Amino acid sequence: MVQDIKTRVENLNWDVIGKLTHKMGLQALYRNLEMEEWYHPSVYQMVYKRMRQYFSEDELFISQMGFEP
């Protein structure tokens, strides 16, 4: 049940972020720069995987601080 609630909250957060970035025209900006593959909520996982080639797990952190008001 707790995991289900957590998943719903995460999905809601991505919905809000998606609406804001769409309103700001970020998807169009990525498209114009021919970098649309970087405009996806899960792209951080690919970046994290690449960074793990050079840094240990305790040296890498993923946060949502950039989305806080």
DOVEX-697469 format. One line per 10 residues: number of its first residue (from 1); their letters; for each residue x, y, z of C-alpha. Coordinates in pm, 1 decimal. Layout:
// residues N
NUM	A	X Y Z | ...
// end
This chain:
// residues 69
1	MVQDIKTRVE	0.0 0.0 0.0 | 279.2 243.8 90.9 | 461.1 162.2 -234.3 | 138.7 218.6 -428.8 | 96.8 562.7 -269.1 | 461.7 646.0 -335.3 | 422.3 547.9 -702.1 | 110.5 763.4 -734.3 | 289.5 1062.8 -581.5 | 589.2 1015.6 -813.1
11	NLNWDVIGKL	357.2 995.7 -1114.1 | 175.3 1308.3 -997.2 | 508.5 1490.2 -961.2 | 607.1 1394.8 -1316.7 | 264.0 1506.9 -1441.1 | 311.8 1848.9 -1279.8 | 669.6 1879.6 -1406.2 | 559.7 1769.6 -1754.1 | 286.7 2032.5 -1765.1 | 525.4 2304.5 -1649.1
21	THKMGLQALY	798.5 2215.0 -1896.6 | 541.0 2194.5 -2176.2 | 404.6 2537.2 -2081.4 | 759.0 2677.4 -2081.8 | 823.3 2529.1 -2427.7 | 1112.6 2307.5 -2321.0 | 1012.5 2012.7 -2535.5 | 1011.7 2236.1 -2844.0 | 1351.6 2372.6 -2743.0 | 1496.0 2021.3 -2720.6
31	RNLEMEEWYH	1336.6 1935.8 -3055.8 | 1483.8 2248.3 -3220.9 | 1827.0 2154.7 -3086.8 | 1778.4 1799.7 -3222.4 | 1820.5 1666.8 -2868.0 | 1466.0 1544.0 -2807.5 | 1593.1 1209.6 -2674.4 | 1719.2 1404.1 -2369.3 | 1365.8 1528.7 -2294.6 | 1233.6 1233.2 -2099.2
41	PSVYQMVYKR	1184.2 1178.2 -1724.8 | 1395.7 861.2 -1724.3 | 1700.9 1005.5 -1902.6 | 1870.0 1053.2 -1565.1 | 1899.0 673.8 -1537.2 | 2110.3 659.8 -1852.9 | 2328.4 945.1 -1726.9 | 2365.5 776.1 -1387.6 | 2469.7 450.0 -1554.3 | 2735.9 632.4 -1757.5
51	MRQYFSEDEL	2863.4 821.5 -1452.1 | 2897.8 492.2 -1260.4 | 3176.6 403.0 -1503.1 | 3385.3 678.6 -1344.6 | 3248.3 727.1 -992.8 | 3156.3 493.5 -710.3 | 2796.2 463.8 -596.9 | 2862.2 664.1 -280.1 | 2996.2 953.9 -492.0 | 2679.6 991.0 -700.3
61	FISQMGFEP	2355.1 1135.4 -572.2 | 2017.0 1179.8 -734.1 | 1783.8 1440.4 -589.1 | 1483.5 1652.2 -672.9 | 1631.8 1971.7 -526.9 | 1620.1 2135.9 -868.0 | 1242.8 2100.0 -864.9 | 1189.3 2247.1 -517.9 | 1044.6 2600.5 -496.3
// end
